[in-house]
Each structure stands twice: as C-alpha cells, then as structure tokens.
C-alpha cells in the first residue's frame, strides 16, 4: 500500500502542521506553507486536519498508485489529471492500483497539497513528519522527493463514487491579482521613518524569484530607519517581516530560523499566512496594518470555518460508508 514518485516535481515534500518544541535547539518549525489548503485536502478525504500531506510547489510531480485509495488535492491549480482525465480541487477522487496522477506547472498559486485517505505511514522525527528542506531533517523522507521514492500509506480504500466537492470559493484567496496582507506592528515598527511607514502600507511590494520556504524576499520602495540602534537578536517565526540594511523586506516563512537580528516592522497575522504563501514572484502585495483584536477574530473565524467543513464532510463520508 503505497504511492510512488515516477517523475519529480520541482519541490515535493512530506509536510504536516510542523515540528514544535525544538526551536530552542535551533530547529525550524517547518510544516506546510499553506496550512489552510492542507487542511482542506484532509477534510475532503475525512482525515484529521493535522494529517501529513504532500506539498508540491511550483511544478508538480507524476505519481503512480500501488493500491486502491482515495485522494484529494487543494491549493494551487496544477492542471491535475489521473490517466489523462482532469480532476478538480477539493474533490475526493478514487484511484485504483496502477493509476497515474500527473501535475504540471502551477497556473494559479504556488503550492498544491495531496492528501491520501488514512494518511501516509511514514515515521515521525522529533514529533513531526515534516521534511525540513534547508536542514535536510525529517527522517526517511527528509528532503525533496525524487523519482523512485515510494511512500507507504496506512491502508487501502475501496473505490467509492463521490459526487460532492468542497466549494471552489474556498480557494478564492489564491489569486493572481493584487493581494492584501494584514500585519501587526513589529517590535521595531517605530524605528522606521514616517515616510517609510506610509510607503509600506500604500505602495506595492512584489515577491522575488529568490523567495523560498525559509523566507520571501520582497521588492519595493526601500524602507529607511530613523533609529540606528543596534538590535539584539530576538525570536522570529513564520510571518515575521524583517528589514535588512538594503531596506527591502523579508517575510520569514515555514522554515524560518528561530531568531533574527534585523529590525521587525511587522508580523503577518495567522489568517493571512496561507494567502501570502501562494504569492507568485512578481505578484503585487499591499500590506495593511490591523489590530490584535481583529487578528484573533479572523483566526477564530478560520478555525470555525474548518471545523464546520470537517463536520459536514465527515457526515457525507459516514453516509457513503454505510
């Protein structure tokens, strides 16, 4: 019971919700770049939300299945096909032994997620199945997956005819248009000049091709400091917006280092990390300052939405299996 990579994607890896409790030892949390899309893929196949998935970035792989199972895709549109037949995002799809799934260059967004009903039967490393690509950590599948890699799954699932899918509107946050990203003031927010603070929230910034799972390097009007005080290295994490000496912001992502020494102008709110992760190089971003109260409200709304979807999908699966 397994699936096999027969053609490498540009960057395909095993990811779950991340490796927590080890940042003090220098380990990245890692985990999925787009946690919402990963959760939606798991919801579609009635898995727990934190079940490990395949994260496929930029260009997807080709995969063959060595047993019958049910899969779902969510996130970026990679023109997925099974045996040459297109499949939809957010729809549970039955696959049979020897079927082939093909994914191509992302047409919208960057990261697509593949969930398998029952999950992947791969070992944990420090409490997580996530591969840390920059550190090459994560047990048997610690880096980018290559052609010939075989990933065991927990169990085979009989072919099931599923007529429903998750609403396409759930993926509207993945857009090729200008995207608004909300942030909270960082600890050094007031180190920057009034003009730079205005520029940061009124002009576009774009992600550069140098962006990766560790950080998204942005290009726009350089941000200038009015306070030249030296900064003691401080804690940093997914969504921290640092400003190095050249004034071009860097947003730390899933594999960010535990600490950083550049001034922090802001922190992207948790509910906008998924939209940020799907930003393509050259796509414009506008930053918008928000409050902690609004950030918490948005986070709770996202959790509630996923919980409701999980209950609805679970009910549909119970009806199918009885």
Backbone bond lengths (Angstrom), bond angles and torsions (degrees), N, CA, C in turn:
res aa  C-N    CA-C-N  psi(-1)  N-CA   C-N-CA  omega(-1)  CA-C   N-CA-C  phi
1 X - - - 1.454 - - 1.515 108.90 -
2 X 1.322 115.42 103.61 1.466 118.60 -173.46 1.517 109.31 -165.26
3 X 1.324 114.44 169.58 1.454 120.57 166.51 1.527 107.46 -125.23
4 X 1.322 116.13 152.27 1.462 121.37 -173.75 1.525 110.43 -126.31
5 X 1.325 114.96 133.86 1.470 120.37 176.01 1.528 107.59 -79.25
6 X 1.321 117.16 118.62 1.459 119.62 -179.86 1.516 112.09 -107.55
7 X 1.318 116.82 -15.96 1.465 121.85 175.35 1.518 107.27 -146.15
8 X 1.317 116.37 123.62 1.462 120.03 -175.34 1.522 111.47 -67.91
9 X 1.310 114.64 143.23 1.449 119.60 165.28 1.519 108.13 -86.98
10 X 1.321 115.72 -179.89 1.458 118.63 179.12 1.524 111.04 -68.66
11 X 1.347 116.43 -39.26 1.466 119.88 179.88 1.528 108.45 -157.17
12 X 1.312 115.58 96.50 1.461 122.12 -179.91 1.521 108.74 -119.60
13 X 1.327 116.75 132.10 1.463 120.16 -177.49 1.518 110.71 -151.40
14 X 1.330 115.68 160.86 1.462 122.69 172.68 1.523 108.35 -80.91
15 X 1.324 116.68 130.16 1.466 120.74 178.27 1.529 109.92 -142.66
16 X 1.333 115.74 146.39 1.460 120.85 169.18 1.520 107.95 -127.49
17 X 1.318 118.05 -149.21 1.455 119.85 -176.51 1.527 113.60 -79.17
18 X 1.332 117.93 -3.86 1.457 119.87 172.24 1.516 114.52 118.80
19 X 1.318 114.28 170.53 1.472 123.67 -174.86 1.528 108.16 -109.76
20 X 1.320 116.04 100.61 1.463 120.90 -174.79 1.532 110.99 -103.60
21 X 1.343 113.89 150.43 1.454 120.11 176.25 1.517 114.77 96.82
22 X 1.347 116.98 4.22 1.462 119.85 -175.86 1.527 113.08 -127.24
23 X 1.324 117.29 10.68 1.462 119.67 179.73 1.521 111.70 -65.03
24 X 1.337 117.01 -32.16 1.465 120.03 179.26 1.520 111.38 -64.44
25 X 1.328 116.82 -22.64 1.459 121.69 177.64 1.530 111.69 -92.43
26 X 1.350 116.40 2.73 1.459 120.27 175.90 1.511 115.21 97.55
27 X 1.343 118.26 3.81 1.462 120.54 -178.78 1.526 110.93 -85.88
28 X 1.312 116.22 141.21 1.466 121.26 171.90 1.517 109.57 -72.52
29 X 1.324 116.22 152.46 1.463 119.85 172.85 1.520 109.76 -66.28
30 X 1.328 116.99 -38.03 1.464 123.29 -177.45 1.524 109.60 58.86
31 X 1.314 118.98 -143.86 1.460 121.51 -176.22 1.515 112.18 87.79
32 X 1.324 115.78 -175.31 1.461 121.39 -175.80 1.524 111.82 -67.20
33 X 1.317 115.00 145.98 1.461 119.79 173.02 1.526 109.94 -73.82
34 X 1.320 117.27 -42.39 1.462 122.53 179.91 1.525 108.42 -113.40
35 X 1.321 115.95 89.75 1.465 120.93 -176.02 1.530 111.56 -65.91
36 X 1.323 117.76 -30.97 1.460 120.36 179.95 1.525 110.53 -66.03
37 X 1.329 117.35 -47.61 1.461 120.28 -179.74 1.525 110.74 -63.14
38 X 1.327 117.26 -40.55 1.463 120.51 178.26 1.525 110.43 -61.67
39 X 1.332 116.50 -42.44 1.468 120.55 178.71 1.528 110.73 -63.91
40 X 1.331 118.05 -40.83 1.460 121.10 179.77 1.529 111.47 -64.55
41 X 1.327 117.17 -38.78 1.467 119.76 176.13 1.524 110.58 -61.88
42 X 1.326 116.94 -43.06 1.460 120.58 178.66 1.524 111.81 -66.76
43 X 1.326 117.44 -39.09 1.461 120.98 177.78 1.528 110.44 -59.13
44 X 1.330 116.58 -42.22 1.461 120.60 -176.34 1.532 112.52 -61.47
45 X 1.341 117.64 -30.35 1.476 120.57 179.69 1.523 112.03 -104.27
46 X 1.342 116.28 10.65 1.464 122.46 175.78 1.527 112.79 65.59
47 X 1.313 116.51 35.65 1.460 122.04 172.08 1.526 109.86 -90.67
48 X 1.338 116.01 165.21 1.457 119.94 166.78 1.528 108.55 -62.40
49 X 1.320 117.22 150.73 1.465 120.83 -175.46 1.514 112.89 -63.81
50 X 1.348 116.92 -27.52 1.463 119.36 -176.48 1.523 113.29 -94.55
51 X 1.323 117.13 12.00 1.464 119.66 178.81 1.534 109.97 -65.90
52 X 1.334 116.59 142.31 1.464 121.05 -179.10 1.528 111.06 -64.37
53 X 1.313 115.30 146.69 1.465 123.18 -179.75 1.519 108.82 -133.24
54 X 1.327 115.86 170.15 1.459 120.48 168.45 1.522 108.05 -90.30
55 X 1.333 116.60 125.50 1.461 121.19 172.39 1.521 107.13 -98.27
56 X 1.330 116.16 121.22 1.458 122.27 -176.95 1.523 107.77 -118.08
57 X 1.308 116.98 120.82 1.463 121.41 -169.00 1.520 112.45 -118.81
58 X 1.321 115.99 136.15 1.465 125.10 174.57 1.526 112.17 70.54
59 X 1.346 116.26 -66.41 1.467 121.76 178.50 1.523 107.49 -129.15
60 X 1.315 116.51 125.55 1.453 120.25 -175.59 1.521 113.33 -82.18
61 X 1.331 116.37 165.07 1.464 122.19 179.61 1.529 111.70 -90.03
62 X 1.315 116.13 179.51 1.462 123.27 165.31 1.519 107.38 -112.19
63 X 1.321 116.24 137.63 1.454 122.35 -172.03 1.514 109.26 -133.93
64 X 1.337 116.58 137.85 1.459 120.50 172.37 1.519 108.90 -114.10
65 X 1.323 115.68 148.54 1.465 121.35 -175.59 1.527 109.88 -104.84
66 X 1.321 115.34 134.77 1.459 120.80 -177.72 1.524 111.79 -101.25
67 X 1.315 116.83 7.44 1.464 122.25 174.57 1.515 108.71 -160.23
68 X 1.322 116.70 163.03 1.458 120.69 174.98 1.525 109.15 -69.00
69 X 1.325 116.07 139.78 1.459 119.78 177.52 1.529 109.28 -161.23
70 X 1.309 116.19 -178.01 1.462 122.34 175.59 1.523 107.79 -125.77
71 X 1.313 116.47 133.45 1.459 121.70 -178.34 1.519 110.22 -126.15
72 X 1.320 115.61 167.30 1.467 121.31 170.62 1.514 108.08 -149.92
73 X 1.325 114.73 146.89 1.464 122.06 177.05 1.523 109.19 -114.81
74 X 1.325 116.18 146.16 1.462 121.14 176.05 1.524 108.70 -151.37
75 X 1.335 115.47 153.57 1.465 120.05 178.97 1.509 111.67 108.17
76 X 1.320 116.27 -133.59 1.458 121.45 -177.07 1.526 111.37 -65.06
77 X 1.310 115.40 148.82 1.465 121.88 177.62 1.523 108.82 -85.81
78 X 1.333 116.08 109.55 1.466 121.27 -179.91 1.524 112.22 -111.15
79 X 1.330 116.91 25.45 1.468 121.78 176.90 1.521 111.02 51.22
80 X 1.330 116.33 49.41 1.460 121.93 -174.38 1.530 111.78 -68.14
81 X 1.326 114.64 140.45 1.464 121.69 176.29 1.528 109.47 -139.38
82 X 1.328 115.79 145.31 1.459 121.44 170.31 1.520 107.73 -114.17
83 X 1.318 115.56 119.12 1.464 122.00 -175.98 1.529 111.07 52.11
84 X 1.331 115.48 37.73 1.453 121.44 176.85 1.510 115.10 85.59
85 X 1.352 118.30 -2.71 1.454 121.71 -178.83 1.523 109.87 -102.34
86 X 1.353 119.02 125.19 1.469 121.02 -177.66 1.524 112.29 -61.15
87 X 1.338 115.93 144.84 1.455 121.17 174.25 1.526 108.68 -124.29
88 X 1.323 115.40 157.05 1.452 121.12 -173.94 1.523 111.79 -98.07
89 X 1.327 114.83 149.94 1.455 119.80 172.88 1.526 109.64 -67.26
90 X 1.333 115.78 143.38 1.455 120.88 175.22 1.509 115.26 75.96
91 X 1.323 117.84 11.19 1.472 120.92 -179.50 1.529 110.31 -112.87
92 X 1.326 118.05 128.47 1.463 119.28 173.52 1.533 109.53 -64.77
93 X 1.315 117.06 129.49 1.466 121.66 -175.87 1.525 108.81 -127.00
94 X 1.319 116.73 124.40 1.466 120.90 175.45 1.520 109.62 -78.78
95 X 1.316 115.77 133.63 1.461 120.77 175.10 1.524 108.37 -123.78
96 X 1.303 115.49 148.05 1.455 121.43 -179.69 1.532 110.35 -107.19
97 X 1.303 115.53 161.81 1.452 120.98 176.94 1.526 109.70 -53.46
98 X 1.325 116.56 132.75 1.477 125.87 179.51 1.524 113.39 83.07
99 X 1.338 118.32 -3.34 1.465 119.24 172.86 1.524 110.26 -64.90
100 X 1.340 115.87 152.17 1.461 121.17 179.89 1.526 110.01 -122.01
101 X 1.333 115.18 128.39 1.463 122.63 174.57 1.516 108.27 -101.33
102 X 1.308 116.61 126.49 1.462 122.02 178.03 1.516 109.92 -116.60
103 X 1.322 116.08 131.90 1.468 121.80 174.01 1.515 108.07 -125.35
104 X 1.303 116.10 146.99 1.461 120.71 -175.78 1.530 109.91 -122.96
105 X 1.326 117.22 -161.25 1.458 122.32 -178.47 1.527 110.12 -63.25
106 X 1.316 115.97 134.76 1.465 120.56 -179.62 1.529 110.25 -60.23
107 X 1.321 115.86 127.06 1.459 120.86 178.82 1.530 111.22 -90.15
108 X 1.310 115.90 -21.77 1.460 122.36 177.80 1.524 107.07 -150.69
109 X 1.327 117.04 130.76 1.456 120.02 -175.15 1.518 111.70 77.55
110 X 1.330 116.04 -173.28 1.467 122.11 -176.85 1.526 113.87 -125.47
111 X 1.330 117.31 -34.87 1.462 120.94 -169.89 1.529 110.49 -118.93
112 X 1.334 115.02 125.40 1.452 122.16 176.94 1.533 107.91 -115.04
113 X 1.339 116.19 147.17 1.463 120.62 -174.76 1.523 110.58 -123.01
114 X 1.329 114.90 134.95 1.458 122.66 178.05 1.522 108.95 -112.90
115 X 1.325 115.52 118.47 1.462 121.31 174.34 1.518 108.58 -107.37
116 X 1.332 116.00 142.29 1.457 123.12 177.38 1.527 107.77 -114.90
117 X 1.309 116.87 132.75 1.471 119.58 -178.95 1.530 110.03 -57.86
118 X 1.333 115.66 124.65 1.458 120.83 -177.30 1.513 113.52 94.68
119 X 1.332 116.66 -21.77 1.465 120.38 175.03 1.515 114.36 89.30
120 X 1.322 114.67 172.22 1.463 122.83 -179.95 1.527 109.95 -88.34
121 X 1.306 115.36 136.13 1.467 121.37 -178.70 1.526 109.22 -94.64
122 X 1.318 116.40 66.27 1.464 121.93 179.48 1.524 108.41 -118.68
123 X 1.344 117.49 150.25 1.471 120.13 -173.96 1.517 113.14 -72.63
124 X 1.325 114.86 153.75 1.456 121.71 172.97 1.528 110.19 -79.66
125 X 1.319 115.13 153.13 1.457 121.62 168.34 1.518 106.79 -129.32
126 X 1.309 117.81 115.82 1.463 123.09 -175.38 1.533 110.73 52.71
127 X 1.323 114.86 46.62 1.454 120.22 172.83 1.509 116.72 80.56
128 X 1.322 118.06 9.63 1.459 120.27 -178.01 1.518 110.20 -148.72
129 X 1.327 116.05 148.97 1.459 121.47 174.71 1.530 112.07 -88.94
130 X 1.319 116.82 -3.58 1.463 120.94 -174.45 1.521 112.84 -64.78
131 X 1.321 115.36 133.73 1.458 121.11 170.78 1.523 108.92 -81.42
132 X 1.328 116.97 134.30 1.455 122.11 172.17 1.527 106.85 -101.99
133 X 1.312 116.78 101.87 1.458 120.84 -170.91 1.516 112.63 -66.63
134 X 1.328 117.75 -35.89 1.459 119.04 -178.16 1.529 111.92 -73.98
135 X 1.344 116.34 -29.54 1.470 120.48 -178.72 1.514 112.77 -100.08
136 X 1.346 116.99 -8.13 1.462 121.86 -176.01 1.530 110.96 54.23
137 X 1.331 114.53 49.40 1.464 121.94 178.74 1.518 109.14 -120.41
138 X 1.323 115.20 149.64 1.455 119.22 176.39 1.507 113.70 139.49
139 X 1.310 117.59 24.05 1.453 120.04 176.00 1.515 112.76 77.80
140 X 1.347 115.88 -141.77 1.471 121.08 -173.41 1.521 112.62 -62.85
141 X 1.327 117.21 -30.99 1.460 120.98 -177.73 1.529 108.10 -119.28
142 X 1.335 115.47 67.53 1.460 121.10 -169.48 1.522 113.97 -88.81
143 X 1.314 117.75 -7.70 1.463 119.61 -177.94 1.518 111.15 -135.03
144 X 1.330 115.57 -159.40 1.454 120.02 176.26 1.526 109.34 -64.48
145 X 1.310 116.42 137.32 1.457 120.27 178.95 1.525 109.85 -74.76
146 X 1.329 114.20 143.33 1.460 121.09 -175.88 1.522 110.37 -119.08
147 X 1.322 115.50 162.10 1.460 120.46 175.65 1.522 109.45 -55.77
148 X 1.305 115.80 132.39 1.456 121.30 -178.18 1.515 113.96 100.47
149 X 1.336 117.45 -17.85 1.470 120.35 177.91 1.531 109.60 -67.08
150 X 1.329 115.20 133.87 1.457 121.99 179.31 1.517 109.13 -117.06
151 X 1.334 116.50 125.16 1.455 121.89 -177.68 1.523 109.68 -110.33
152 X 1.324 118.48 113.80 1.463 120.46 178.60 1.520 111.88 -69.11
153 X 1.323 115.42 148.31 1.457 121.27 174.94 1.527 108.14 -115.89
154 X 1.328 116.07 161.25 1.468 119.80 -172.00 1.516 113.29 -67.86
155 X 1.336 117.24 -38.67 1.461 118.16 -179.56 1.513 110.21 -160.74
156 X 1.322 114.32 156.77 1.455 120.84 175.47 1.524 108.92 -80.56
157 X 1.335 116.84 148.84 1.457 122.04 179.95 1.521 108.94 -126.97
158 X 1.328 116.91 130.47 1.455 120.42 -179.33 1.530 110.59 -63.70
159 X 1.313 115.36 155.60 1.456 121.40 178.76 1.530 110.42 -61.58
160 X 1.333 116.05 128.44 1.461 122.14 -179.02 1.523 108.38 -128.73
161 X 1.319 116.19 131.38 1.466 120.56 178.34 1.521 108.54 -84.43
162 X 1.332 116.94 109.33 1.462 122.35 -178.00 1.528 108.42 -110.18
163 X 1.328 116.58 124.26 1.462 120.29 -176.25 1.524 112.85 -99.56
164 X 1.339 117.37 -12.28 1.462 119.83 -174.34 1.530 110.74 -102.22
165 X 1.324 115.35 164.72 1.464 121.85 175.26 1.518 108.16 -148.59
166 X 1.313 115.94 162.30 1.457 120.48 172.90 1.524 109.08 -69.74
167 X 1.315 116.39 147.94 1.462 120.85 -176.67 1.527 111.39 -60.49
168 X 1.332 117.59 132.53 1.469 120.50 175.78 1.523 112.76 -57.60
169 X 1.335 117.58 -24.68 1.460 121.20 -179.72 1.526 111.97 -63.56
170 X 1.317 116.67 -21.40 1.463 120.10 178.58 1.527 111.67 -64.43
171 X 1.333 116.56 -19.11 1.463 120.83 -178.28 1.527 112.38 -104.52
172 X 1.333 116.71 12.98 1.462 119.86 -179.09 1.527 112.64 -64.49
173 X 1.338 117.66 -20.13 1.462 119.71 178.84 1.526 112.16 -69.82
174 X 1.320 116.59 -13.27 1.471 121.03 176.74 1.518 107.08 -94.24
175 X 1.312 116.33 106.44 1.457 120.51 -170.79 1.520 110.42 -137.09
176 X 1.313 115.29 150.96 1.460 119.76 174.19 1.523 111.98 -90.10
177 X 1.333 115.35 1.74 1.463 120.35 -177.77 1.530 110.10 -96.15
178 X 1.319 114.98 -177.26 1.461 120.19 177.39 1.530 109.51 -59.84
179 X 1.313 116.17 135.05 1.458 121.95 -177.97 1.521 110.18 -119.72
180 X 1.325 116.40 132.26 1.461 121.55 176.93 1.523 109.08 -91.42
181 X 1.317 115.99 126.86 1.462 122.74 -179.44 1.530 107.74 -117.62
182 X 1.318 116.16 121.16 1.463 121.00 -177.67 1.527 111.07 -90.12
183 X 1.326 115.17 146.98 1.467 119.74 -177.48 1.524 110.34 -143.84
184 X 1.326 114.61 158.98 1.455 122.76 171.48 1.518 108.65 -100.75
185 X 1.316 116.98 153.19 1.463 119.52 177.17 1.519 110.64 -58.55
186 X 1.352 115.51 135.58 1.455 120.54 174.51 1.522 111.12 -83.18
187 X 1.322 116.27 171.66 1.466 120.46 -177.52 1.518 112.20 -63.17
188 X 1.343 117.98 -27.42 1.461 120.97 -179.62 1.529 111.71 -108.91
189 X 1.308 117.78 21.99 1.465 121.99 -178.60 1.526 111.72 -51.64
190 X 1.324 117.41 -43.07 1.465 121.08 -175.63 1.535 112.73 -82.96
191 X 1.317 117.03 4.16 1.466 119.86 172.29 1.529 111.15 -75.18
192 X 1.325 117.04 -15.76 1.461 120.72 -174.26 1.529 110.44 -95.96
193 X 1.321 115.29 151.13 1.463 120.70 -177.91 1.523 110.33 -64.59
194 X 1.322 115.46 156.95 1.459 120.27 177.98 1.516 111.99 -58.41
195 X 1.341 116.42 -38.96 1.459 120.03 179.35 1.525 111.16 -64.57
196 X 1.340 116.38 -41.52 1.465 119.56 179.29 1.522 111.96 -66.69
197 X 1.324 116.54 -38.49 1.463 119.06 176.96 1.524 110.53 -63.07
198 X 1.332 116.33 -37.09 1.458 120.34 176.89 1.528 110.68 -68.56
199 X 1.333 116.85 -44.69 1.464 120.83 179.30 1.526 110.98 -59.88
200 X 1.322 116.46 -38.02 1.463 121.15 -174.64 1.521 111.26 -63.06
201 X 1.314 118.17 -31.16 1.461 120.60 -176.87 1.530 113.59 -109.26
202 X 1.317 117.29 4.16 1.468 118.56 -178.09 1.523 113.55 -125.58
203 X 1.325 117.37 -4.25 1.463 120.72 179.27 1.526 109.86 -126.36
204 X 1.329 114.61 159.88 1.466 120.09 -178.33 1.522 111.70 -77.34
205 X 1.327 115.24 146.00 1.460 123.00 166.15 1.522 106.82 -123.39
206 X 1.318 116.07 147.55 1.462 119.76 179.77 1.518 110.21 -124.74
207 X 1.329 115.19 147.55 1.457 120.92 175.45 1.522 109.22 -74.86
208 X 1.318 117.45 140.16 1.464 121.82 -179.21 1.532 110.20 -99.66
209 X 1.336 117.66 163.59 1.470 120.52 178.45 1.533 113.73 -63.47
210 X 1.319 118.41 -13.58 1.455 121.40 178.62 1.537 112.54 -79.75
211 X 1.314 117.42 -1.36 1.459 121.70 -179.55 1.522 110.95 -70.78
212 X 1.327 116.40 148.02 1.465 121.41 179.88 1.525 110.10 -155.57
213 X 1.316 117.03 -169.35 1.465 120.80 -177.33 1.525 112.41 -67.58
214 X 1.310 117.81 -16.68 1.460 120.05 177.81 1.527 111.09 -83.68
215 X 1.322 117.45 -38.72 1.455 119.65 -178.60 1.516 111.83 -167.96
216 X 1.326 116.06 148.10 1.461 122.17 174.33 1.524 107.89 -98.78
217 X 1.320 115.57 116.52 1.465 121.43 177.06 1.522 108.00 -87.04
218 X 1.322 115.81 127.68 1.458 121.39 -175.32 1.521 110.96 -108.27
219 X 1.334 114.74 157.55 1.455 121.75 179.30 1.514 108.73 -128.96
220 X 1.331 115.68 129.96 1.456 120.77 178.96 1.519 109.20 -178.24
221 X 1.320 117.30 -158.76 1.466 120.54 177.52 1.527 108.62 -64.28
222 X 1.334 118.67 124.32 1.471 120.06 -179.59 1.525 111.64 -59.61
223 X 1.314 115.38 139.70 1.465 121.61 178.93 1.520 109.19 -93.10
224 X 1.336 115.89 129.55 1.462 120.75 -175.08 1.522 111.01 -109.30
225 X 1.304 114.70 139.85 1.458 120.68 179.01 1.522 110.72 -88.99
226 X 1.331 115.41 144.08 1.459 119.92 170.37 1.526 110.62 -103.25
227 X 1.327 115.64 -10.56 1.462 122.31 178.06 1.518 107.91 -116.39
228 X 1.330 117.33 116.32 1.456 121.65 -177.19 1.531 111.88 -97.19
229 X 1.296 116.36 18.99 1.465 121.25 179.62 1.523 110.41 -59.99
230 X 1.343 116.22 141.45 1.461 120.17 175.82 1.523 109.50 -70.62
231 X 1.322 115.46 143.44 1.459 120.68 -178.27 1.523 110.61 -105.76
232 X 1.310 116.71 127.87 1.454 121.32 171.79 1.524 107.41 -75.53
233 X 1.328 116.42 137.94 1.459 120.34 -179.74 1.519 110.91 -54.25
234 X 1.343 115.34 132.05 1.458 121.34 -177.19 1.527 110.35 -126.66
235 X 1.312 114.89 167.00 1.463 120.31 176.74 1.532 110.18 -62.39
236 X 1.324 115.07 144.27 1.468 121.33 177.28 1.521 107.41 -143.24
237 X 1.316 116.34 164.78 1.463 119.09 -178.73 1.508 111.87 -165.32
238 X 1.308 115.98 -172.93 1.459 123.67 -178.97 1.533 108.89 -54.45
239 X 1.319 116.76 119.78 1.455 122.04 178.11 1.511 115.22 98.99
240 X 1.348 117.96 -8.76 1.463 120.45 176.47 1.525 110.01 -65.79
241 X 1.332 116.64 130.58 1.470 121.08 179.94 1.525 108.01 -103.45
242 X 1.323 116.23 106.13 1.455 122.30 178.78 1.520 110.35 -97.82
243 X 1.338 115.25 154.03 1.464 119.91 177.75 1.526 108.50 -126.79
244 X 1.333 117.96 105.46 1.461 121.63 177.87 1.531 111.22 -74.46
245 X 1.344 117.88 177.84 1.472 120.76 -176.02 1.529 115.13 -56.66
246 X 1.337 118.84 -28.48 1.472 119.03 -179.12 1.532 112.39 -76.74
247 X 1.345 117.94 -4.70 1.449 121.12 175.75 1.516 115.90 82.12
248 X 1.351 117.17 -0.82 1.459 120.62 -179.95 1.529 109.50 -93.12
249 X 1.331 118.72 118.99 1.463 121.08 -173.44 1.525 113.70 -63.05
250 X 1.311 115.07 150.39 1.459 123.52 171.97 1.526 106.83 -125.78
251 X 1.328 116.31 123.92 1.467 120.04 175.35 1.525 107.87 -98.26
252 X 1.323 116.74 119.30 1.456 120.57 179.42 1.524 109.76 -70.75
253 X 1.339 115.44 141.22 1.459 120.28 -174.64 1.530 110.42 -118.16
254 X 1.330 117.34 -158.25 1.467 121.85 -168.07 1.521 113.84 -58.36
255 X 1.326 117.40 -34.41 1.467 120.13 -178.44 1.523 111.96 -103.29
256 X 1.316 116.18 33.30 1.465 119.81 -179.40 1.521 111.00 -66.77
257 X 1.318 114.92 155.36 1.453 121.14 173.70 1.524 109.81 -68.09
258 X 1.339 118.80 155.43 1.471 120.43 -177.58 1.528 114.23 -68.55
259 X 1.334 117.60 -26.37 1.461 120.76 -179.19 1.525 109.97 -132.90
260 X 1.335 115.32 161.52 1.458 119.75 178.47 1.510 111.15 -146.98
261 X 1.328 115.63 151.44 1.451 120.31 -176.04 1.509 114.86 -110.92
262 X 1.341 117.18 3.52 1.460 120.48 176.88 1.532 109.61 -93.06
263 X 1.338 117.57 150.11 1.468 119.82 176.90 1.530 111.55 -58.10
264 X 1.304 115.99 142.78 1.463 121.95 -177.79 1.525 108.93 -107.01
265 X 1.328 115.29 112.32 1.459 119.73 -179.89 1.526 111.01 -82.01
266 X 1.324 117.62 -22.89 1.454 118.94 -177.83 1.514 113.12 -168.96
267 X 1.324 114.61 176.27 1.462 124.16 176.71 1.516 107.75 -136.18
268 X 1.327 116.81 116.34 1.462 121.07 178.23 1.524 108.98 -62.82
269 X 1.327 116.33 134.21 1.465 118.85 -178.99 1.531 109.76 -68.64
270 X 1.303 115.44 151.80 1.461 120.76 -173.88 1.522 112.52 -57.69
271 X 1.316 117.62 -39.34 1.465 120.72 -176.67 1.520 113.53 -67.80
272 X 1.330 118.48 -16.56 1.467 121.55 179.68 1.530 113.19 -101.92
273 X 1.339 117.53 -0.17 1.463 119.33 -179.38 1.528 111.50 -65.53
274 X 1.323 117.24 -35.25 1.465 119.62 179.52 1.523 111.20 -64.48
275 X 1.338 116.61 -46.87 1.467 119.98 178.29 1.527 110.70 -61.84
276 X 1.329 116.51 -41.47 1.462 120.38 178.80 1.525 111.06 -61.19
277 X 1.323 116.95 -42.83 1.467 120.39 -176.10 1.523 112.16 -62.76
278 X 1.339 117.30 -26.14 1.457 120.88 -176.84 1.528 113.26 -91.96
279 X 1.337 117.18 4.76 1.469 121.22 178.13 1.526 110.42 -67.79
280 X 1.311 116.81 128.93 1.465 121.79 179.64 1.531 110.25 -89.98
281 X 1.328 117.93 153.32 1.471 119.79 175.80 1.523 110.79 -53.98
282 X 1.347 115.19 131.25 1.457 120.90 -179.50 1.513 114.57 90.22
283 X 1.327 117.31 -13.24 1.464 120.26 179.73 1.519 109.66 -76.75
284 X 1.339 118.52 132.23 1.469 120.32 -176.04 1.525 113.36 -74.51
285 X 1.334 114.36 142.02 1.462 123.52 175.46 1.526 107.41 -121.95
286 X 1.326 116.03 139.20 1.458 121.33 169.99 1.522 107.37 -119.04
287 X 1.323 116.56 126.23 1.462 121.09 179.46 1.521 109.68 -89.17
288 X 1.321 115.27 139.69 1.465 121.22 -179.62 1.522 109.00 -132.30
289 X 1.319 116.25 123.98 1.464 120.11 -179.81 1.516 110.06 -74.49
290 X 1.343 115.84 139.35 1.452 120.73 177.89 1.521 109.38 -135.13
291 X 1.327 115.77 -175.60 1.461 120.94 -177.37 1.519 110.35 -108.68
292 X 1.315 115.30 161.82 1.462 120.44 177.58 1.525 110.41 -61.73
293 X 1.326 117.07 -38.77 1.464 120.63 179.88 1.530 111.01 -60.92
294 X 1.346 116.52 -45.19 1.464 119.89 179.00 1.522 111.39 -67.34
295 X 1.325 116.67 -36.86 1.468 120.50 178.86 1.521 110.66 -62.93
296 X 1.324 116.80 -43.65 1.464 121.06 178.81 1.527 111.01 -65.72
297 X 1.338 116.51 -39.06 1.456 120.52 177.98 1.525 110.95 -62.22
298 X 1.337 116.32 -45.14 1.460 120.44 179.20 1.529 111.18 -63.60
299 X 1.333 116.69 -40.92 1.459 120.34 178.71 1.524 110.86 -62.12
300 X 1.327 116.77 -44.60 1.462 120.63 179.31 1.524 111.50 -65.16
301 X 1.338 116.83 -36.54 1.468 120.25 177.35 1.522 111.06 -64.17
302 X 1.331 116.45 -41.39 1.466 120.32 178.82 1.523 110.66 -64.00
303 X 1.324 116.58 -45.02 1.468 120.46 178.65 1.526 110.67 -60.94
304 X 1.330 116.92 -43.33 1.466 121.22 179.85 1.523 111.05 -63.01
305 X 1.335 116.08 -42.83 1.459 120.25 179.83 1.520 111.25 -60.64
306 X 1.320 117.29 -46.12 1.457 121.02 -179.54 1.530 111.19 -66.67
307 X 1.313 116.78 -38.07 1.465 120.50 179.02 1.519 111.00 -63.32
308 X 1.333 116.99 -43.76 1.467 121.31 178.69 1.523 110.49 -63.93
309 X 1.327 116.92 -44.67 1.462 120.68 178.85 1.521 111.28 -61.49
310 X 1.325 116.20 -39.62 1.462 120.43 179.55 1.541 110.60 -62.91
311 X 1.316 116.85 -41.46 1.467 120.31 179.01 1.527 111.32 -65.64
312 X 1.342 116.23 -42.29 1.465 119.85 179.94 1.523 110.71 -64.16
313 X 1.340 116.04 -46.60 1.468 120.15 179.83 1.520 110.74 -63.92
314 X 1.335 116.75 -40.55 1.464 120.03 178.62 1.513 111.76 -59.90
315 X 1.340 117.11 -40.70 1.462 121.14 178.09 1.523 110.88 -64.06
316 X 1.347 116.38 -42.27 1.467 119.56 179.29 1.527 111.00 -63.42
317 X 1.329 116.32 -38.98 1.462 119.55 179.37 1.534 111.21 -67.84
318 X 1.315 117.39 -38.59 1.475 119.66 177.49 1.516 111.04 -62.27
319 X 1.324 116.15 -37.83 1.464 120.18 177.82 1.528 111.26 -66.37
320 X 1.333 117.17 -37.08 1.466 121.52 179.57 1.525 111.57 -69.09
321 X 1.321 115.89 -35.66 1.472 119.95 -171.24 1.518 113.09 -91.72
322 X 1.345 117.08 -0.80 1.468 119.65 179.29 1.534 110.86 -107.42
